[in-house]
Amino acid sequence: MKLKTFQKLVCLAVLLLGTPLTYAQSQNNQESQIMEHDKINSTIDTNNSAVYAGDMDAILATFEPNGVLMGQPGIPAMGTPALRAAFKQFIAINPKISVTSHEVIQAGDIALHSSTWKMSGETPDGHPIEQSGFSVVVLRKQSDGRWLMVIDNPFGDHLVRPM
């Protein structure tokens, strides 16, 4: 057998033998990514459920201690005390939040969750409130595997929407 023919056969064998391994690795990576995205979405769902229930401790448990909430465009609330104050005001309107569509982009231990949302509630004097928007949330994976919010901006579209 000529050397060139032998080299071609070796290359073909490597290609054929490597393909199942590469496919299996790709499948494992895809399954792992789906699991991580589920955990990320779960953090968002837990936060929204906690807001609906008025459970301040559960709300704060979805944020890193120095997390930031843009409670209004241009007005950040940073850190647990400020988050507590901002969510206290928000809970007062009895909000019901639903995520209408979402996307997760992950780069290692950082993730970007973007979504459209609708919210209804009522002012303290009983007037109905309805809002919708585009949320942008940055999350970080913790050493214990949980994903916590670092930045929550429910008004991610304020620059392109008329106020």
VEXTORDREN-585686 format. One record per atom (N, C-alpha, C): x negated, z, y; residue in three letters. Coordinates in steps of 0.001 Angstrom, whole numbers, padded with zeros to 6 digits, always signed. Layout:
! VEXTORDREN-585686
XZYALA...
//
This chain:
! VEXTORDREN-585686
-000857+000000-001170MET+000000+000000+000000MET-000900+000000+001228MET-000562-000829+002175LYS-001345-000922+003400LYS-001105+000312+004256LYS-002073+000643+005075LEU-002000+001817+005925LEU-000827+001735+006894LEU-000604+000566+007474LYS+000506+000407+008420LYS+001849+000620+007737LYS+002023+000087+006560THR+003268+000259+005817THR+003471+001733+005487THR+002385+002410+005077PHE+002453+003830+004760PHE+002842+004641+006001PHE+002270+004321+007137GLN+002591+005027+008379GLN+004060+004836+008747GLN+004569+003631+008555LYS+005976+003355+008856LYS+006880+004168+007928LYS+006507+004248+006650LEU+007305+005028+005700LEU+007282+006514+006050LEU+006122+007020+006447VAL+006022+008426+006841VAL+006894+008679+008067VAL+006827+007785+009043CYS+007667+007936+010246CYS+009145+007918+009886CYS+009544+007008+009006LEU+010939+006924+008583LEU+011350+008203+007858LEU+010475+008715+006992ALA+010784+009948+006254ALA+010935+011124+007217ALA+010041+011221+008187VAL+010128+012301+009172VAL+011423+012185+009960VAL+011759+010976+010351LEU+012996+010753+011101LEU+014209+011156+010270LEU+014264+010702+009035LEU+015418+011004+008187LEU+015487+012485+007819LEU+014351+013081+007533LEU+014350+014495+007173LEU+014595+015385+008383LEU+014156+014955+009539GLY+014333+015752+010753GLY+015734+015687+011315GLY+016458+014627+011028THR+017791+014436+011594THR+018757+015544+011200THR+018874+015929+009927PRO+019809+017022+009605PRO+019439+018330+010297PRO+018140+018612+010384LEU+017708+019830+011044LEU+018069+019785+012524LEU+017805+018664+013172THR+018143+018511+014582THR+019648+018621+014778THR+020423+018017+013913TYR+021885+018103+014007TYR+022346+019542+013837TYR+021753+020250+012853ALA+022136+021650+012626ALA+021760+022506+013828ALA+020582+022269+014390GLN+020180+023017+015575GLN+021128+022735+016725GLN+021508+021485+016886SER+022437+021104+017951SER+023786+021794+017756SER+024263+021830+016523GLN+025528+022507+016218GLN+025437+023989+016534GLN+024321+024625+016135ASN+024139+026058+016407ASN+024094+026319+017906ASN+023374+025478+018648ASN+023303+025635+020098ASN+024677+025472+020729ASN+025434+024499+020252GLN+026776+024255+020787GLN+027692+025443+020496GLN+027631+025960+019279GLU+028456+027112+018917GLU+028062+028342+019738GLU+026770+028530+019943SER+026283+029653+020748SER+026759+029521+022188SER+026701+028309+022719GLN+027146+028084+024092GLN+028645+028338+024232GLN+029424+027932+023259ILE+030872+028179+023283ILE+031142+029681+023261ILE+030395+030407+022442MET+030573+031866+022384MET+030234+032509+023726MET+029155+032062+024354GLU+028774+032611+025659GLU+029828+032274+026712GLU+030339+031056+026695HIS+031373+030671+027656HIS+032633+031505+027449HIS+032951+031811+026195ASP+034100+032678+025921ASP+033885+034074+026515ASP+032664+034595+026402LYS+032356+035909+026980LYS+032454+035872+028507LYS+031989+034778+029095ILE+032052+034616+030553ILE+033510+034572+031000ILE+034311+033746+030319ASN+035740+033660+030649ASN+036429+035000+030441ASN+036000+035743+029438SER+036588+037049+029173SER+036340+038013+030335SER+035154+037940+030941THR+034861+038790+032100THR+035821+038472+033239THR+036057+037192+033483ILE+036978+036775+034548ILE+038396+037248+034223ILE+038827+037040+032975ASP+040172+037466+032555ASP+040328+038983+032657ASP+039295+039721+032255THR+039339+041182+032330THR+039485+041637+033776THR+038735+040991+034671ASN+038831+041334+036089ASN+040241+041073+036607ASN+040788+039901+036320ASN+042136+039568+036801ASN+043194+040508+036228ASN+043062+040865+034949SER+044009+041800+034329SER+043893+043185+034949SER+042668+043596+035236ALA+042451+044915+035842ALA+043028+044960+037259ALA+042891+043862+037996VAL+043489+043793+039338VAL+045006+043925+039213VAL+045596+043181+038304TYR+047046+043232+038088TYR+047496+044648+037730TYR+046700+045333+036895ALA+047050+046692+036463ALA+046697+047743+037512ALA+045945+047352+038531GLY+045517+048319+039538GLY+044468+049288+039018GLY+043708+048868+038016ASP+042716+049723+037364ASP+041351+049523+038027ASP+041054+050340+039032MET+039843+050184+039822MET+038582+050288+038974MET+038533+051245+038046ASP+037330+051389+037220ASP+037082+050139+036380ASP+038147+049552+035836ALA+037999+048330+035034ALA+037586+047147+035909ALA+038090+047097+037132ILE+037681+046035+038059ILE+036183+046137+038317ILE+035741+047337+038707LEU+034335+047537+039058LEU+033418+047341+037856LEU+033926+047564+036654ALA+033124+047383+035444ALA+032813+045911+035172ALA+033481+044992+035858THR+033192+043562+035676THR+032121+043063+036641THR+031653+043935+037531PHE+030639+043586+038532PHE+029327+044314+038259PHE+028221+043685+038659GLU+026963+044402+038743GLU+027085+045397+039892GLU+026323+046500+039868PRO+026434+047513+040926PRO+026240+046969+042343PRO+025399+045964+042520ASN+025187+045370+043843ASN+025935+044055+043999ASN+027001+043880+043213GLY+027786+042654+043280GLY+028410+042434+044652GLY+028777+041188+044896VAL+029361+040804+046177VAL+030710+040136+045937VAL+031685+040536+046746LEU+033012+039906+046761LEU+033241+039365+048164LEU+033636+038105+048231MET+034058+037540+049506MET+035575+037751+049580MET+035985+038912+050065GLY+037402+039246+050152GLY+038140+038352+051126GLY+037416+037856+052102GLN+037900+036871+053063GLN+036716+035966+053370GLN+036960+034706+053701PRO+035827+033836+054025PRO+034958+034455+055116PRO+033662+034524+054835GLY+032715+035032+055813GLY+032587+036543+055878GLY+033352+037269+055050ILE+033303+038733+055092ILE+032963+039256+053693ILE+031660+039446+053418PRO+031277+039936+052091PRO+031417+041450+051952PRO+031786+041875+050766ALA+031776+043293+050402ALA+030702+043423+049326ALA+029625+044172+049627MET+028492+044262+048700MET+028300+045689+048210MET+028171+045810+046898GLY+027923+047110+046294GLY+029217+047817+045923GLY+029103+048758+045027THR+030284+049425+044468THR+031200+050054+045519THR+030705+050808+046503PRO+031630+051382+047493PRO+032411+050318+048276PRO+031724+049257+048681ALA+032399+048199+049434ALA+033372+047425+048544ALA+032986+047204+047288LEU+033903+046538+046348LEU+035163+047386+046148LEU+034965+048687+045994ARG+036106+049595+045808ARG+037059+049497+047003ARG+036524+049517+048211ALA+037364+049432+049415ALA+038095+048093+049493ALA+037389+047011+049197ALA+038011+045681+049267ALA+039117+045542+048220ALA+038846+045986+046996PHE+039861+045859+045943PHE+041033+046811+046170PHE+040792+047935+046814LYS+041893+048856+047133LYS+042920+048148+048017LYS+042438+047421+049015GLN+043342+046663+049891GLN+044053+045563+049118GLN+043305+044889+048238PHE+043887+043779+047477PHE+044951+044274+046498PHE+044666+045379+045828ILE+045623+045937+044866ILE+046930+046319+045554ILE+046857+046679+046819ALA+048044+047111+047563ALA+049115+046028+047657ALA+048734+044756+047462ILE+049745+043674+047536ILE+050319+043332+046161ILE+049958+044117+045137ASN+050434+043886+043765ASN+050213+042439+043319ASN+048967+041975+043349PRO+048698+040569+043045PRO+048843+040235+041566PRO+049355+039056+041337LYS+049411+038481+039993LYS+048626+037180+040086LYS+047499+037125+039380ILE+046581+036000+039477ILE+046625+035202+038183ILE+046677+033894+038318SER+046544+033039+037139SER+045507+031964+037429SER+044610+031797+036477VAL+043603+030745+036555VAL+044252+029498+035990VAL+044266+028421+036782THR+044958+027213+036344THR+044032+026228+035638THR+042748+026241+035958SER+041746+025458+035230SER+040387+026050+035565SER+039429+025837+034682HIS+038115+026428+034937HIS+037014+025622+034272HIS+035799+025896+034742GLU+034607+025273+034173GLU+033487+026314+034209GLU+032647+026294+033191VAL+031496+027185+033134VAL+030241+026330+033018VAL+029262+026630+033863ILE+027947+026008+033777ILE+026960+027150+033589ILE+026172+027049+032538GLN+025265+028141+032196GLN+023825+027654+032195GLN+022943+028462+032767ALA+021503+028210+032734ALA+020830+029517+032319ALA+020592+029660+031031GLY+019991+030892+030527GLY+020907+032074+030736GLY+020426+033077+031477ASP+021224+034287+031671ASP+022018+034278+032975ASP+022132+033106+033607ILE+022937+032941+034821ILE+024037+031927+034519ILE+025235+032210+035013ALA+026351+031278+034798ALA+027143+031124+036085ALA+027714+029949+036236LEU+028607+029656+037347LEU+029980+029365+036752LEU+030953+030178+037127HIS+032341+029966+036692HIS+033110+029488+037912HIS+033667+028302+037827SER+034495+027801+038920SER+035891+027562+038375SER+036880+027834+039228SER+038257+027701+038755SER+039214+027497+039918SER+040343+026925+039577THR+041464+026907+040510THR+042363+028063+040118THR+043037+028642+041094TRP+043850+029823+040826TRP+045096+029825+041706TRP+046056+030605+041248LYS+047266+030877+042017LYS+047477+032373+042013LYS+047992+032891+043119MET+048225+034319+043234MET+049545+034539+043954MET+050294+035492+043461SER+051504+035913+044163SER+051467+037427+044282SER+052109+037913+045296GLY+052173+039347+045534GLY+053154+039604+046653GLY+053091+040799+047212GLU+053938+041083+048366GLU+053257+042066+049301GLU+053526+041881+050568THR+052950+042759+051576THR+053538+044162+051400THR+052898+045176+051984PRO+053433+046534+051863PRO+054877+046664+052346PRO+055290+045784+053279ASP+056681+045856+053741ASP+057614+044933+052946ASP+057129+044385+051817GLY+057996+043665+050903GLY+058068+042151+051060GLY+057311+041563+051954HIS+057335+040105+052124HIS+056472+039430+051056HIS+057000+038363+050451PRO+056229+037680+049399PRO+054992+036975+049965PRO+053959+036944+049144ILE+052716+036248+049470ILE+052422+035300+048315ILE+052063+034083+048655GLU+051601+033139+047642GLU+050381+032431+048183GLU+049346+032370+047372GLN+048123+031686+047747GLN+047590+030935+046540GLN+046746+029980+046819SER+046025+029292+045765SER+044671+028903+046333SER+043750+028597+045451GLY+042435+028228+045935GLY+041492+027848+044824GLY+040236+027797+045196PHE+039154+027430+044292PHE+038137+028557+044314PHE+037906+029152+043172SER+037015+030301+043051SER+035662+029873+042498SER+034627+030498+043028VAL+033269+030295+042537VAL+032697+031681+042227VAL+032306+031894+040978VAL+031780+033186+040551VAL+030433+032970+039872VAL+029438+033738+040303VAL+028125+033738+039664VAL+028058+034990+038798VAL+027682+034810+037537LEU+027569+035926+036601LEU+026158+035969+036027LEU+025772+037173+035587ARG+024467+037340+034949ARG+024676+038055+033619ARG+023986+037570+032600LYS+024049+038206+031288LYS+023216+039472+031312LYS+023795+040554+030847GLN+023140+041853+030823GLN+022352+042018+029517GLN+021487+043006+029476SER+020661+043234+028289SER+021505+043566+027052SER+022729+044074+027265ASP+023605+044398+026134ASP+024508+043228+025732ASP+024314+042064+026367GLY+025082+040869+026003GLY+026320+040621+026852GLY+026731+041616+027650ARG+027889+041419+028530ARG+027513+040516+029691ARG+028517+039845+030241TRP+028346+039055+031453TRP+029044+039794+032579TRP+028325+040036+033679LEU+028912+040715+034827LEU+028812+039817+036056LEU+029771+039999+036948MET+029801+039211+038165MET+028749+039707+039150MET+028052+038766+039746VAL+027082+039050+040787VAL+027698+038672+042138VAL+028362+037519+042171ILE+029040+037037+043372ILE+030405+036504+042959ILE+031433+036948+043663ASP+032801+036468+043431ASP+033329+035946+044763ASP+033517+034646+044829ASN+034055+034035+046048ASN+035341+033295+045705ASN+036497+033971+045829PRO+037761+033310+045531PRO+038163+032256+046562PRO+037390+032166+047641PHE+037680+031185+048688PHE+036570+030140+048748PHE+036134+029688+047587GLY+035053+028730+047500GLY+035341+027392+048151GLY+036602+027130+048427ASP+036963+025849+049061ASP+037270+025991+050545ASP+036986+027145+051136HIS+037383+027370+052533HIS+036719+026392+053501HIS+035561+025860+053139LEU+034895+024915+054034LEU+035582+023552+054073LEU+036339+023226+053033VAL+036990+021926+052982VAL+038502+021991+053184VAL+039041+023203+053293ARG+040485+023375+053493ARG+040752+023775+054931ARG+041799+023227+055516PRO+042168+023705+056859PRO+042664+025141+056778PRO+042260+025937+057736MET+042686+027351+057742MET+043914+027539+058606MET
//
